[in-house]
Amino acid sequence: MPTRPDSEPLIDAYRRMKTIREFEERLHVEIATGEIPGFTHLYAGQEAVAVGVCAHLDDRDYMVSTHRGHGHCIAKGCDVTGMMLEIYGRRDGLCHGKGGSMHIADAARGMLGANAIVGGGPPIAVGAAIACRNRGDGRVSVAFGGDDLSDLYITTALTDGTKAEEGAGAGALFRLRPGILGLPEFFSRVRI
C-alpha cells in the first residue's frame, strides 16, 4: 500500500502560492491608482512554477528572476512588505527603493535579482554556479526565464569543472538524467 506524503510541505506550498496570488491581485489594484512608479509586470497564474522550484532551495542557494519576478521572490522567502515598499519606491524597500518592480533582489535569501532583459538571468546564474563550484559548497543556482527563453533554466557546476545549463524542455526531449546534468544535490533536497 503506498504511503501518503507528509502534508506539511504541501500545505506550505499552497500557502506560498496563495500569498503570491493575493500579492499580485493587490498589486493589480494598486497599479490602477497611478501611485506606483515605473512598470509592473504581474506573475499571477504562474505561482506553481516558482513554488515548485523554490521548495527545493534554501537561503544558501541562488536564484535569478525575470521582469515578472514577484512570484519568484515570494516563493524564495523574500519579505512581502519589503517587496511592496520596493515597488512603491520607498527607502525601506528591499533595495532601498532603487530597484522597483522589475529589479527586486534580496541577497540574504539568495535572490540575486530580477532582470528585465530576455535571457539576462542565465549568465548571472552561471556566474553564481561557477562561484559555487570554486568554493565547493554544494549550492545550486537557478535562473527563471520567460516566454522567449524557456520555462526554466537550472544551472549548476559539475564536479569535473564544467558547467551545465539545460532548458527543462530540452532535458525532457533528450531524456537526460539528473546525474548527467550534475544536479544530484538539487534533486536530493526534494521535500514533497
C-alpha angles and dihedrals in degrees: 000000000000117000121238117244119249105272097213096076090047092050090047091051091050091049092051092049090049091048091052092049094047091047091051093045091051091046090051089058093045093051089061091061091066092228096112112090121224129001127325126196117191127224099202113140095029098073097118093058095058095039093047093053097039092050085075096047133077133198091275092061121084129235134184121196141194135240086283092058105134093095092048091051094049093045089052090052103258115160109265093208091052089048094052091047088051092051089052089051094244123159093235092057122114091269096030091260094298100104103049122187099321100045107045114152134173114183092187088064095042090252101143092186146273121275128207092201114096105242092010095119104061096062089053090048091049089054090050090048092051089051089051091051092048091050092043091220099137095235122152128225121208129188121192119209135195136227095298096049118036133288093262140355119203113197127185140148119258121222093245091064099260126113128233124213112174130169111227091233094052091047091055091044093054093036092232118182119231091239091059089054093051093245105124092115090052095050094041087067093065106140101176 
